[in-house]
Amino acid sequence: MQLRTLDLALTTQRAVAPLVRRVQRHDRKLAQQLRDATNSFVLNLGEGAYSDLGTRRARYQSSAGSASEVRVGLLAAVGWGYFDQADAHEALSQLDHLLASLWKLTH
């Protein structure tokens, strides 16, 4: 794993965190799912870094799936009116960048 991909995942986590706190005020279940999926994309990326080749790819794919889940969860929060899409712009942009990086690691 490229160290910069893990750094990107941690930067993305920091961009997502304040939005999750805002969702928490309205929807505890969605906020928990966003936290779990965010932890998942970071932790699967870290686990994959020290796994054998086949497991590594599976962990990176799991990381990508969780990052996508967070992206869609943030869009759902916009749909519910918990915040505007402009408020989520930075986090969504970071998630897109992370997903592109994970794609390169798995294909």
WODA-V126239 format. One record per run of one state. SS is the DSSP state (2 for helix, 1 for strand, 0 for the rest). FROM is the first residue (numbers start at 1). LEN is the number of residues. If there is no record, write none. Layout:
ss: {SS/SS}
from: {FROM/FROM}
len: {LEN/LEN}
//
This chain:
ss: {0/2/0/2/0/2/0/2/0}
from: {1/3/25/28/49/53/81/85/107}
len: {2/22/3/21/4/28/4/22/1}
//
